[in-house]
Amino acid sequence: MSTTQIFLPLLLLVGACKPPPDARQQMPGASVERGKAVIERVGCGACHIVPGISWPQGRIGPALGNFAGQNLIAGQLPNRPDILAAFIRNAPALVPDTNMPAMPLSEQESRDVAAYLYRFEDL
Ligand code: HEC
């Protein structure tokens, strides 16, 4: 077996586990600002501590302060923009036994919210 045969699959595997941050956080057409407004309107803070949202700061769900640095969503889904947006909008469709409720968001709004969460890598 050549070195390439060994290292190429290894590289692909590493890539699949942890894509580079910029690729992972690409949300074309999404707006961090709109995402913040949506979070305030639908009240994610009732259950989550969300950076930049001072009230409320609920603790029913996990704090969302380091979303960009997290590998998994809800402990089981790959942390990718499309999957995060889908989870935010309708978590039970992806994780049937989750306590995160489906939220009244359009597809665009859930993408905006995901963009907002990815922005807070360093908090
Ligand atoms: C009624 C309470 C409640 C509300 C409202 C709520 N969530 Fe959640 N959320 C939860 C719970 C509980 C979990 C943990 C679910 C699990 O791990 O299966 C969760 C999990 C999550 C996760 C995954 C966290 C992680 O660390 O993997 C994200 C992201 C998330 N919620 C975003 C949001 C956003 C954005 C909103 C507003 C649009 C919102 N949630 C509204 C209760 C809520």
Residues whose N, C-alpha, C, O or C-beta is under 5 A from the ligand:
A	BS01	HEC	V42 G43 C44 A46 C47 I60 G61 P62 A63 L72 I73 A74 G75 I88 T98 N99 M100 P101 M103 V113
